[in-house]
């Protein structure tokens, strides 16, 4: 299979039909066999019914009145037997194919995620595969198409083809010459179907690719919603989303246009073939002695087998889409990574010492092969020792860690562990020996307990508690209402940076690795927490090989060895004492730089002394919250976003009906389109009863004398051709109009819904159901379900309604008594369809919720792929995902069986209808109240109408069920009013000069305190991400809630501890700081980058500012991302600067440059207020005011010198601890 898929060309872009069933097991094969046999039995029923009809025609023509009743009764009983067999076979067909498709797709989904998670990092670095949204979209939307193709459509295709093939054989048995002549229409149909298959495959692949891009936009926007909101990026995100759905919209319209044209031409061929049968059949009656029954049987069989061929169109379209999607998914499933985590052939060392050596290693990332990161690096790390990797941002430190994990292979040279090349060792075993605490720790969207279990699967609660105490994390966890069972949220958004890092450290402690890697492991911790954690880490570092990557040189002083990297080369190596003895060495220069930064006066001169000094933060705050009373009278409950999360519930509006949602979104032009489409559908619906009337009249003409028979035959043959020509015009019009209306509805619905999503308050995204994966699934699947109401269900209802009324009109005009008797069966069919819809609805809602949960799990795993790989957690993530898929499978099977029961009952009733029509018709003929011609006319008119009603009930049931559930889901989004809406025009604004004069912009305020004390929450409240539960936050004495939200955030610029970059170019990420819709000159962007110290490394990249950074900036180092984020704020030129550990990811030299450059310019000149959150005291000692937070309240405040006079104070103790 791997070879087969791998050898497929991109132009073909689909797997062979049989390969879609590659993941079926024996039980699936058995189910498919039973389902196929049942489908064949169901397919045979239509030709057999045609044979019975032919027998009835001969019986009516040649029997006496007394024998007619007996013959008709016998045929009616045969129809009853046929109805029972058909009902049973219909049930088996639908239930077996539904069950096997659910089983196979659950397996495909699981294998797809498993294959993605086992890929090497070059797979994720690749341009088309780096987007998490695209990968998750493939796992969701693409597998739905595969399921439809290998389930309902496959069974339907077998049924229709059996109808065609067996009907052809039976027709040959009744009149082989006539059959062969009439079947000359088949080759044109096959040519048309071949064209359709190829066109649909290409267009479907294009549509799904566009849909994947749409999913990527949702994942990036919702996953990083705080960054989007902070920079006022809601309109830009909406614009990007709208541009992405345009391509999808066009592909959908093209597919409908092709389908409409093809359908019209096929109906032309169908109707013309019946005309040919009438004309040539009359010749056979005259010259070959054919009976009217033989010609009627052949005609009726042709009338069944040729529509069967036409009805394969949706099946062909679905299977073509399934083949295209299977190509994409199976290609990933069978992709053999260069570094295979499942490879069991590697060596496992009986006893690992932990000696690590890099021998002449050169490396460049696969996505940027022209840009070397490491050049001939040779470095030895002795077992049981601690080695510190020091160097500027981008010098290659993190790359060394990636090579040790075998995320990549070196281009040349070797990475050796205990004398053995890493490539010879079993990969999972190697990674199991390594414990990593990274600069940006990743937690999964589950509970704290489950996150810790990734370090040790069978860890007891006592072991977890011990690890948390060592990581200094037990304190804040014990304060949470649910303790260890607290959900951390998607991307751990419910946790502060320090809290996340301490949980990650506890997870590494539980892993108990032989090799410990600390990549800026304490950068997010306050001084006191860092000291406690470092003390714990020193204990577990004993007898372990430890690699420390840090910009804080005080952290690496105790290392046994220090390796200094510069531009991917080892420039110095030795102990701290040895390296500092060389005054001109690179390490000594870094030491001096940091010592200079630590000097209070230096920083004061850089940042705060360029304006008059003040000891007052604000007159009001000073009087309200003096040090002695701050803890007693907090003005804001800082912990409310975290602690009260489970106590708050959104005000969800009442569920909106499908009718109400469509009424809100459909414009007048759309209504006009739909009206025209309904007229076209009704016209197409009238063609079928007219077609039945023409057949009845032509059959009656077969009993005319030979002298006039050719004249009648020519007339009716011409009528058939005219009906086909009308279909050529009507079908494309109907399909295109409903296609355009449906696609426009989807575009409007998805666009409006996404607009509402991005303008929701941040607290809404904190709720577990509102993850990026779940929202993406809702916007895609629910909108598509609603679109099917316009594109498929409404057209079908309009067409079948016209068919029903036209059939009733013809039958009533012909013989009202017989029409009333026979039509009494139609309400039974309608009631059955209504009952089926109610039965299906109950299971669909539960299955839909689990479908969204499964998408969220996949999104979580792929977004944090490096952490998953480092923890060897692939199998666990797949196991969790598989459990969700199994729940989906169970609900899907129940739903399939429910639908099968409805389908079986429906088909049985329809066949009973046929028998009843003949039986009661014979009774009326026997009593002289109807003629034979009238019986045929009523039967054919109502049989076509009855068949349409039955099909409409069955097909629209699932469409309407899904649409109503989708409407309720979308209505919760569209109908929900955001509590803090950045898109609202309400609220006041201030003129720049007024803002400058009133805000006391001469202040630099530093927030200090332990991790989790509420510092970052203050910044969130300042930006109105949340509103306080109690108290007020004011600006110039005005409650923030009185200001226009977008204006308020535009005055602020945030540099976060974990900077978020979007999957775009560096240029786009920097200009994200500019107001939306404003063109930024090249010079301003470069100037901002120079201020942030980023221009140098950007210019060294092959594509410069056009370099794509990858999902969440994965292609840049932590320091490079931070500098791009700072450049973004510098370009924004805000009035209020918010620095949340803004330089934690920078090396000493870069930090100094940034402090002297962008930060100094941002907060000086009397133009701005700066709020600094930092654990490095060097960053805050020069602030005009320092506020010390403890447990969510201000415990102390004042200037550095003032606070240091209180020797027993919290701030003084923090300084002493540092």
N, C-alpha and C positions, 0 to 999 in steps of 0.2 A: 504493500500500500504506500509506503513512504516513497518508494521509487516512482510509483505511478503518479502520485501527486507532485512530487518534485519535478517530474519531467513535463508536466503540463505547462504549456506556454501561458504567459500572462494574457495574450490575446484571447485564448480560449476561456481562461478564467472560470472553469467549472470542472467538476469531477464527472466521470461517467455515471450514468444513472444508477447502476447497480452498486457503485461505491458509496452511495448515500446510506446504504444499509450495512456498511462495513462493521459497525459496532453492535450488531444484533447477536444475541446468544441463542442457544438451542430453544429456550422457551419463546423467544421472539420469533424464531423461524417457525415454530409450531403455530403460534398465534397468527403470523402472516399467512401460513398455509391454510389454516381454518378460515381466516378472513377472506382469503382469495377464493377458496371454494364457495364460500357463502356469497361473495360478490359475483362469481360466475353464475351461481344459481339465481341470484337476483337479476342478473343481466339476461339470462335465458327467458325470464318470465315475459318480457315484452314481445319477442318473436313468437313464443307459444300463444300468447294472447292474439297475435295477428293470425295465426293458423286457425284458432277457434272462430275468429271473426269471419275468415274465409268460408269455413264450414257453415256458419250461420247464413252467409249470403247465399250459398247454394241451397240451404234448407228453405230459406224464404222464397227462392226463385222456383224450386222444383217440388216442394212439398204441398200436399193438400192442407186444407184448413185444420182437419182433425190431427194429421201427423205433425203439423207445424208446432203445435203446443208441446208435444212429446219431445221433438228434436230440440226446441229452444230450452225446455226444462233441463234436458241432459247437458246441454252446453253451459247453462247457468250453474249447474252443480260442478262442472269442471272448473269454472271460474272461481267457485268457492274453494275448491281444493288448491287451486293455484294461489289464491289469496293467503291461505294458511302457510303454504311453503314460502311464499314471498315475504310474509311478515317475519317468519323465523329466520330466514336467510338475511334479511335486512338488519335484524337485531345483531346477529353474529358478525356480519360485515363491519358495522360501525363499532361495536364494542371491542372486537379483536384488534382492529387497526388503531383505535384510540388507545387501547392499553399498550400495544407494542410501541407506538410512537412516543407515549409518555416515558416508557422504560428506556428506550434508546436515547431520547433527548436528555433525560436525566444523566445518563452515562456520558453523553457527548459534552454536556456542560461541565461535569466534573473533570473529565479528561482534558478539556480545553483549559480550565484553570490550572490543573496540574501541569500541563505542558508550558503554560505561560510562566508559572512560578519556577520552573526548573531551567529556564533559559538563562544564558549568561548575560552580563550587563550590556554587551554590545547590542543585543536585541532591543533593549529599552532605549539605548542611545540613538538608535536609528530613527530617522526623521518621521517615518510613517508609523512607527510602533511606540514612540516615546509617550504618546498621549494616553493617559489612563482612561479618559473618557471614551476614546475610540475602542480600546480593548474591551472595556465593560459593555459598550454598545454592541460589540460583536457577540459577546456572551449572552446578551439579552435578546435584542431584536433579531439577530441572525439566526439564533437557534429556534426562535418562534417560526421563522420561515421554513427551516429544515423540518420542524415537527409537523407543520401543515403538509409539507411535500411528502413525507414518509408515512403519514397517517391517513387522515380523511381523504386527501387527494389521491393517494396511491390506491386505496381501496375503491374509490370512485372511478379511477382510471381503469382498473381491472374490470369493474362492472360494465362500464361503457364499451370497452373493447370486446368483452364477451358478447354483449348485445350486438355489436357490429359483426363480429366474425361468425357467431352461431346463427345469427339472423341471416347472414349471407348464405350460409350452407342450407338453411331451411328454405330460403327463397329459391335456391337452385333446385331443390327437390320438387317444388311446385311448378316451376317454369324456368328452366335453365337459360333458354334463349332470351326471354324477356329480362331475366335477372342480369345476364352479362351485358345486355345493351344498356340497361339502366345504370349498372355499376361503372360505366365509363365516366361517371361524375366523380368517382373516388380519387383518381390521380390528381385532378386539380385541387381537391381538398387537401390531399397530402402535401402538395407543394406549398399551399397556403399555410398549413400547420408548421411545416419546416421553417418557413420564413418567420412565423410568429415565435417559434421556440428560440431562434437565434436572436431576434430583436429583443424579446423579453429578457433573455439572459444578460445581454449587454446593458440594457436600460436598468434592470434590477440591480446589477452590480454597481452601476453608477449611483443609483438612488441610495443604496446602503452605505456606500463610501461617503456620500454627502451627509447621511444621517449620523455616521460615526464622527464626522467633524462637528456636527451640532452637539452630540453628546460630550465631546471634548470641551466645548465652550462652557457647557453647564457644569462639568466637573471642576474646571478651573475657577469659575466664578463663585459657585456655591462653596467649594472647598476652601476658598480663600476670601470669604465674604467680608471679613473685617478689613482686609487691605482694600478691597473694592469700595467699601463704604467710606473708609478713611480718606481716600483720594477722590471721592465723588465719581467713581467709575461706573455707576449704575447705567448711565446712558450709553457709555462706550460698550459695556458688556451687552446691552440690549441690541445695539447696532451690529455688533459682531455676530450675535446670535441670529439676527434677522438676515444678514448677508449669507450666513451658512445655510439657512433653511430655504433660500431662494433656489439653490441648486437642486435640493431635494424636491421642491415644488415643481420645477421644470421637468425633472425625470418622471414624476408621477403623471403629469399631464401628457407627456409623450407616450407613456405606456398606455394610457386610456385611449389616446388617438389611434395608436396602432391596433389595439384590441377592437375598437369600434369599426374600423375599416375592414379588418379581417372578418369580424362577425357578419358584417353586411354582405361581403362577397360569398362567404360560406352559405348564408341563407339563400342567396341567389342560386348557387349551385344546387342546394337542397330542393328548393321549389321547382327549379327547372328539371331536375331529375324526375320529380313526380309528374310533371307535364309530359316528359318523355315517356314515362311508364303508361300514362293514359293513351297517348297517341299510338305508341307501338303495341300496347296491350290490345287495343281495338283491332289492329292488324292481325295479331295472333288469334283473336277470337274468330275473325273471318277466315283466315287462311289455315291455321293449325288446330282449330277446334278447341282452343282454351275455353274453360268455363269462366263465368263471371267471378266465381269464388276463387279460382286460381289467380286471376289477375288482381282481384281484391286482396288476396293474401300477400302476393308479391308487393303490391302497392303499400299495404299497411306495414309490411316488414320494412320496406324501404323508408317509410315514414317514421319508423322507429330507429332503424340503424343509422340513417344519415344524421338525424338530430343527435344521436349518441356520439357520433363523430364530432359534431359541432360542440357538444357539451364537454368534450375533452379539452376545449380551449382554456378554461380556468385551471384545469388540472395541469395542462402543459405549461401554462404561465407559472403556476405555483412550483412545479417541479424544476422548471428552469431557474427560478429564483432560488430554490433550495440547493440546486447544483452549484450556483454561483457562490452562495453563502457557505456551502460545504467546502468549496475550494479554499476559501479564506481560513475557515476554522480548521479543517483537516491539515492544511499546510502548516499551521502552527502546531497542531497536535503531533505531527510527524516530523517536525523540524528537530534535527539533531544538533544540540548546542555544542560549540567547541569545548566548553567546559561543562560536562554533564554531571549534575549533582547525584543522579541515580546510578552512575557507573559504579558497579560493585567490584571491579577488577583491581582497584588500587591496593597498595600495601597498607597494613595497620601495624604500627610499631608496638611491640609488647610493652615497652616502657619508654615514655616520652620524657626526655630531659628538658627540651625547650631551647636548644641552640638554634639560632636563626642566622642565616647568612645570605646577603644579596651579593651576587658575583657578577660584576660588569653589566648590571641591568640597565637597559635602555627601553623606553616605553613612550608611546604616544596613543592617545585615545582613538579608537576606531573611527569615531565621527570627525576627528580632526587629525588625520595621519601626518599632515604637514607640520604640525606643531608639537615638537618633542617636549615631554614633561620631565622625564628622567633621561640622563645621558651618562652611560657607563658608570652607574652608581654601584659601588662596592661598600658593604657595611656588614659588620658582624655584631650580633646581639647575643651575649653569653647567657647560658641557662641560669635561671635563678637571680638574674641581675635586673636592675631597672635602668632603661635607656631612654633618655629624653631626646625627642626630635624637635629641633628648634630651627626657625627660619621665618622669612617673611611669608605673607599670604601668597599662595600660588607657587611656592618653592618645591612642592612635591611631597609634602608630609602625608597628606591624606591619600595620595596615590600609592605610597609605600604600604599603607594599611590595606588598600584595595587589593594590592598584589599579594599580601600575606593571606588574605581571605580567598585568593584565587577568583576574585570577581573578574579579573582580566589575566591574560598571559603576557609576560614581557616579550617585547619584539626581539630582544636578544638578551643573552645572559641567563642566569638561573636564580631562583629563590629556593634556598635549601633549608630543610628542617631536620636537625640531627643528622646531617650529612646526606640526606636523601632529597632529591629534587621533588618539590611539591607536586609536580605533574605525575609522579609515580605513586603518590599516596592517595588513599581513598578520600575523596573530597569531603563527604559528610563527616568523616572522622576528624579530618583536619579542622573543620569549622567548629566541631563540637569541643575542641580543645582551646578555642579562642573565645574570650569574653570581651565584648566591645561596649564601651559607653561613649557615644558620639557627641559631637558638639550640638547637634540638633536631634535629640532623642525622639524616636518614633514609638508611640503607644498605639495599640489597636483599639478600634471602637467597641470596646467591651468593658468589663469591670476591672478594677484594680487587681482583684484576685486572679482573674483570667490572664491579665498581662504578666503578672508575676509567674504564673505557671509556665509561661514560655521559657523561663530560665531553667525550671526543673518541673517536669511534667507531673510527678507524684509528690510534690512538696506538700508537707503538712502545714497547718495554720501556724503552728509554733515556729517552724522554719521560716515561714514568710514573715512573721512578726519579728523574728530575730534579724533577718536581712533588712527589714524596714528600719529597725532601731539603729543598725550599723550605718544605714544610709541617711539617718536623721530625718526619716519620713514618717515615723509612727505618730508624731505629735499632731500634724495637720490631718492625717487620715482618721485618727480617733475622734476628731472634732466633726467629721462629716456624718450626716444623719445615717447613712447606710454603710459607713466604714469601708471595709475591703470590697463590699459589693456595690460601691459607687461606680457608676458609669463615667468613663473619662470623656466620652463624646467622640465624634468624628474628628480626626487629626488632634485628639486630646484637647479640644477647644475648651473643655470645662476646667482644665488645669492651668496653673501659671507655669512659666518656664522653669522656675526652680522646682516646683512640685513634679513636673514631668521628669526632670533630670534625676531627682532623688529616687523616683520609682524605677527609672532605667538602671540606676546604680544598684538598687536592691535586686533587680532582675539579674544583673551580671553576677552579683554575689551568690545568688541561688544557683547559678550555672556552675560555680566552682571550677573555673577553667585553669588549665596549666599555663596558658599565655593570656595575659590581661592587657588590653589596649585601652588607654584613656585618652580619647581625642577631645581635648578641651572639656573634660568630664565635669568640671566644677565651674564652668564659665557662667552658668545661670544661677549660682548660689550666692547668698550673702556671705559676708566674711565669717560670721559665727558658724553657719552651717558648713561652709567650706572647710573650716578648721576641723570640725567634728568628723566630716566625711573623709577628709584626707587622713585623719588619724585612724579611721576604720580601714581605709584602703591600704594604709601602710601595714596593717596587721595581716590582711589577706594577700598582700604582695609578697610576703615571705615565701621563699622557695618557689616563686613563680617568675617566669620571664615576663617583665612588664615593659610596655612601650608607652611613654608619656608624650603626648603632643599638646603643647600649651604655649600661649603667648605670655602668660604670667611667669616670668623667670623665677619668681620666688617659689613657684610650684615645682620647678625642676632642680632646685639647688641640691636636694638630697638624692638625686639620681646617681647611680653608680657611674654612668657614662652619659655624655652629652654629645649628640651628633648634630652639627650645624649644616643645614642644606641651603643651597643658593642656586636658583635656576636649574634645579634637577641634579645638582652635583654635590658630593660631600666635600665641603671646604675645610671643616675642622672636626676633630673627634678626640675626646678625652674627658677627664673629670672636670667638674666645675672649677676646682682650684687650678688645674693645669691650663685650662683655657683662659681663665682670667689673668694668668701670669703674662700672657701675651697681650700687651696694651693695645697693639694695633690689629689684633685679630677680630674676626667678624662677631664672635660671641661677646667679646669685651665691648664692642661698639653697641651691641644690643643692650648690654647691661647698663652702659652709661646713658643710653637713650631712656631706658625705663626709670633710672634714678633721677634723671632730669624731670621726667613727667611727674614723679612722685613729690617733687618740690612744690609746696603750696603756692609760693609766690609766682612761680612760672605759670602755673595754670591760671592763677588769678589775673596775671597780666594778659594772658591770651584771651580769656573769656569775659571777665567781669569788670576789670578796672578801667575799661575804656568809657565808662559812664560814671556819674556820681554814685558813690556807695550809699547804701541804705541798710538799715537794720530792721526795716519793717517789711514784712511780706505783703501785708494789706491791713489797713487800719481796722477794718471790720473783723477780719479773721483773727487779728491779734487780740482784740477785745473779747471775741467770742470764744476762742480756744487757747487760753494761756496754758503754759506747760502744766500747771498744777491742776487744771480742770478739764483738760482736753479729753481725758479718758472718761470723764463723767458725763460730758455733754457732746457727744459726737453729732455733727451736723448731717452726716450721711452714713447709712448702713453699708459699709464697703463689701461685706461678704454676701449681700443679698443675691447677686447673680449666681453664686455657687451653692450656698446653703439652702436657699429657698426654691431652688429649681424644681424640686419634685412637689412643692406645695402650690406652685402656680400652674394654672391651666389657661391656655389661650381661649378667648371668646370665639368659638367657631360658629359661623353663621349656619342657619338652617340649610339643609341640603337643597340645592337647586335642581329642578327637574331638567330633563333633557330638552324639553320644549322651551323652558325659560332660558337655558344656556344658548341654544341656537338662536332664539329671538334676540338675545343681547348682541350676538356677534355677526349675524347675517345682515348685510346692508341691502339697500333697495336694489342695487344692481345685481346682487347675488339672488335676491328673490325673483327678479325678472329672468335670470338665467335658469333658475330652478323651475319656474313656470313653463318656460320654453322646453326644458328638458322633460318635464312631466307630459307635456303635449306630445313630444316626440316619442316618449315611452308608451303613451296611450295609443298613439298611431301604430306603433310596432306591436302592441298587444292586440289590436283589432285585426292585424294580419293573420293571426293564428286561427281564430274562429272562421274568418273568411276562407282560410286555407282548408279548414275542416268542411265548410259548406261546399267548396269546390270539389273536394274528394267525394262527398256524399252524392252530389249531382252527377259526377263522372261515373261513379259505380252504378248509379241508377241507369245511366245511358248505355251501359254494357248490354242491357236487355232490349235495346232498340233494334229495329230491323237492320240488316247489313247494309242496306242502301243508304240509310241516313246516319249510321254509326260513325263513319269517318268525319262527317261534318261536325257532329257533337264533340268528337275527340279533339279535333283541331281547335275548336273554340275553347274548350277547357284547358288544353295545353297552353294556349295563348294566355289565358287567365293566370295560370301558375307562373309563367314567365313574368307577367306584369307584377304579380305580388313580389317576386324575387327582386325585380328592379326597384320597387318601392323600398324594399328592405335595404338595398345598397345605399339609398339616400338617407333613410331614417336612422339606421343603426349608428353610423359614424357621428351624426348630429347628436343623438341621444348620449352616446358614450362620452364624446368630447365635452358636451355641456356639463354633464354631471361630474366628469373628471375635473374640469376647471373649477366648478363650484365647490366640489369636495376638497380639492387642493388649496383653494383660496381660504376655505373654512379652516383647514389645518394650519395654514400659514398665520391667519389672524389669531386663531386660538392659541397656538404655541407662542406666538410673539407677545400677545397680551398677557398670557399666563406667566411667561418669563419676566416680562416687565413688572408684574405684580410680585413675583418671587424676589427679584433683586431689591425691591423697595420695602421688603418686610424688615422689621426690627431684628437685631442680632439674636435676641432671646428666642425668636421663632426657630432659628437654625440650630439652636442648642437642643431642641427636642429630637430624640432618636429617629422618629419617622421622617424627619426633614433633612436627611443626609443627601449629599450630592448624587449618589447612586440612585436613591429612591426618587428624588425629584426628577432626575433625568429619565427614569423609567416612566414616571407619570406623564411628563411632557410628551414623550414619544408614543407610548402605547395607548394612553387614554385618548390622546388627540386622534390617533389613527383609528381607534374604535369608533369615535364620534364621526369621523370622516366617512366611515363605511355606511353610516346611516344615510348620508347624502349621496355618496358615490355608488353604493350598491343597493341598500335596503329601500331607499325612496324610489329609485328607478324600478326596482323589482315590484314594489307595491303598486306603483302607477301602471306599470305594464300589465300585471296580473289582474288588477282591478278592471282595466279596460277589457282584458280577455274574458273575465268572468261576466261582466255585464253584456258584452257583445254575444257571448255564448248563450246566456240566458235569453237575450232578446231574440236571437235566431231560433232557439228551441221553442220559446213561447209562441212566436209567430207561426211556427210549423205545426205544433200540436201541444196546446197548453196543458192538457191532462197528463200526457206522458212527461212533459217537462216538469210539472209540479211534483209528480211522484219521484222522479229520478233526482231532482235538485234537492229534495229533502235530506239527502245524504251529505250535502255540502256543509251545513252547520256543524255536523259531528266532527268533520275534519278540522274546521276552524277552532272548535272548542278543544280538540286534542292539542293543537299547536299552542294555544294559550296556556294550557296546563303544563306543557313541556317547558315553556319560558319561565314559569314560576319555579319549577323544579330545578332548572339549571342555575337560576340566579343565586340560590342559597350556597352552592359550592363554589361559584365563580369568585365571589367576593373574598372568601378565605384564601383561595389559591392566589389571587392577585396580591394580597398582602405579603404572602410568603415569597412571591416572585420579587417584590421590591426588596425584601430583606436579603434574599440571595444576591441581588445586584449590589447591595451595600457591602456585603461581606467580600465580594470579588473586588470592589473598588478599594476597600481597605487594604486588602492583601497586595494588590498591584501597586497602589500608591506608596506603600512602605516596603518595596521589594528588597532593598538592601538589608533592612532589619530582618525581614523574613528569612533571607538567605543566611545572614550572620547567625541567627538563632536556630538554623536548620528546622524552621517551623513550617516548611512547605507542606509536609504531610498533615500537620495539625490543621492548617488553614483549609486544606482540601477536605479534610474530614468534617469540619464545621460546615463548609459549603455543601458537601454531599448530603449532610443531614437535612439542610433546607431543601435541596433538590428532591430528596426522597419524600418530604412532606408535600411538595408541589406535585410529585408524581401520584401520590395517593389521592389527592383531591382531583387531579386531572382524570384519573381512571374512573372515579365515582361520577364525575361530570360526563365522561364519555358513555358510561353505561346508561345514565339517565337519558342522554340524547338518543342512544340506540333504542331504548324502549319506545320513545316517542316516534322515532323513524319507522320502526317495525310496525307499530300500530297504525301509523299514517298510511304506509304502503298497503297494508292489509285492507284498510277501509276503502282505499281507492279501487282495489281489485274487486272487492265486494260490490262497489258501485257499478263496475262494468257488467258483472253478472246480473245485478238487479235491473239494469237498463234493458238488457236483452229479454229477461224473464217477463217484466211488465209490458215491454213492447210487444212480445208475442201474445200476451193476454189481450191487449187492445186490438191487435190485428185479428185474433181469433173471434172477438166479439164485434168486429167491424167498426171500431172507433178510431182506427189509425191505419195508414197504408204502410207498405214496406219502405217506401221512399222516406216517409216521415220518421220512421224508427231510425233509419240510418242517419238522417239529418240531425235529429235530437241527440242521438248517441254520440256522433262525432263532435258536435258543437259543445256538448256538456262534458265529454271525456277530456277534451283539450282544456276546457275551463277548470274542471276538477283537478286535473294533473297540475295546472298552474297554481291553484290555490294550495294544494298539498305541498308543492315545492316551495312556495312562498312562506308557508308556515314554518317549514323545517329550516330553510336558509335564513330567514329573518329572525328566528328565535335567538340564535347565538349572537347575531349582529346587534339586535336591540338590547339583549342582556348585557353584553360588554359595553355598549354605548351608554346605557343608563348608569352602570357602575362607573364608567369613565367620566360621565357628566357630573356625578356626585363628587368624584375625586377632584376634578378640575374646578368645580364650583367652590370647593373649600379653599382653593387658592385664589380664584378670581373674586369671590365674594368676601374675602377677608381683608379688612382694612388694617393697614400697618399702624401700630401704636406709635412708632417713630418713623415717619415717612420722609425720606430725603427728597422724594419727588414732589412733595407738597409745596405749593406756592404760599402757604399760610406762614405767618410769622414775620417778625421785624428784622431789619438789617441796620447796620451802622455804616456811615461813611468812613473811609480810611482815616481821615484826619480826626474824626470824632473818636474812632477806635484808638488811635495813637494817644490822644490826649487823656482818655479816661481810664485806660487799662493798667496804669502803672507798669508800663512795658519795660521798665529798667530792671526787672527782677529775674534772677535765675534761681529757681526753686528746686531743691533736691529732695527726693523722697527716699528715705533709707529705712530698712527694716528687714526682718527675716523673710525668706521665701514664703509666699502665701499670706503675708501680713496685709495685703490689700493695695500694694503700690500700683500694679498694672490695672487693678480695678478702678483706681482713681482716674487713670488715663482713659479708660473705657467710658467712665461717666462724663469726663470732660468732652469727649467726642459724641456724647449722647448715643453710644451703642446701647446703653441701658439707661433707664430713669431710676433714681433712688426710690426705695420703698418709703423712706421717711426723710424729711429735710429737703433742702434745696441746694443746687449748684448754681452759682450766679456768675455772670460776666458783666462788669461795669454796673454791678448792683441789680442786674436784670436776670431773672430766672432763665436758665438755658432753654427751658421749654417754651419760652416766649419768642425765641429766635427762629428764623427759617433754618431748617436743619442743614440744607445744602450750603447755605452761606456760612453757617457756623463751622462746618467741617472744612470749608475752603480756607478759613483763616488759620487752620492748623496743619502742621506737617509732622507725621509720625515716622520715626525710625525704630522699628521693633527689634527685639532681641533675636528673633528668628525671622529674618527678612523673607518676604514672599515675592518671588518673581514669577511672571507668567510665561507660558510656553510661546515665546515670541522672540524678536530680536532684542539685543541690548538697547538699541535706539528706542524701540517701542516701550521698553520697560522704563527707561529714564524719562521719556516724554509723557509717561503715564502721570507724572506729577503735575503737568500743565493742565489748565482747564480744558474740559472736553470741547472739541471743535475748534481749538485754537492751534494754528500752525506755528511750530517752534523753529526759529532759525538755527542753522547748523552751529553757529558760533556760540549760542547760548547753551546748547547741549554739551558741547566740548568744554565750555567753561565750567559747567556744573560737574562734569566728570573730572576735570582737573582739580577742582576744589575737594572732591571726595577722594582724590588719589587713585582714580580708576582709569584715567586716560592712558596711562602707560601700558597697563596689561591689556586694555582693549585694543590699542593700536598694534600690539604684538600678535594679535590673533589674525589668522588668514583672512577672515571676512570683516575684521574690525567691528564697527558698530552694527553691522548687519549679521553678526553671529547670533544664531539662535541659542538660547540658554537651556532649552529642554523643559520638561514638566517640572514646575516648582524650582527652576534654576539648577537642575541636577548636573548640568555640564560645567558649572562653575564651582570653585572651592567656596568654603564658608566665608572667608575674608573677601573674596571677589564679589560674592552676592551682597555682602554687607555694604561694600563701597558703591555698588550700583544702586542699592536702596538709598544710601545717603545722597548720591547724586540726584536721585529722583526728588528728594525733599528739597535739595538746594535749588533745583529748577522751579519748584513750586513757589519758593519765596514766601513762606507763610508768616503770619503775624505771631503765632504761638507755635513754638517748637516743642515737640514731645519726644524725648529721647529715652527709650526703654532698653537699657543695656546696649546703646547704639554702637559701642566699639568693642563689645565682648568678643567678637569673632576676628578682631584685627591683631596683628603682631604689634610689637611695641613701636616700631618705626612708623608703621601705617597709622597706628592710633595717634601718635604724636602729630603726624602730618594732618590728620583729619581734625584733631582738636585745635591745631593752630590755624587750619584752613576753613573748612566749611562750617564747623560748629561755631568757631569764633565769629565768623561773619554773620552767621544766622542770628546770633543772640546779642550782638553788640550794636552800638550806634543809637541806643535809646529807642529802637524801633520794635523790639520784640520781647515777649516773655518766653522764657525757656523752662520747661519742667523736665528734670532729669531723674530717671530711675537708674541706679547703678549700684553694683556691689564693690566696684573698685573705688576706694575712697579718694584716690587721686583725681577722679572725675568729678567729685562733689565738694571737695574741701573749699573751693573758691566760690561757692554759691552764695548768693545774698541771704538765702534762708534755707535751712535744712529742717525738714519735718521728719521726725522719727515715728514710724507706724508700728503698732503692736496690736495684734488681734483685731485689726480693722478700725482702730481709733488712733488719733494723734497723741502719742505719749509725751513727746518733747518737740520743741521747735525753737529755732534761733540760728545764729551764725556759728560757724565752726568753732571760733574762739570762745564764744559764749557757752556753747554746749560742752566744750572741753573743761570748763571751769568746774562743772559738776562731776567730780571724780567718780561718784557712785552712779552716775546716770547711764542710761542705755547706750547713748551714742558714744560716750567715753569708753564704755566697756567694749563696744564694737571696734573702736579705733585701737584699743589696747590689744584686742585679739588679733588684729591684722598685722 
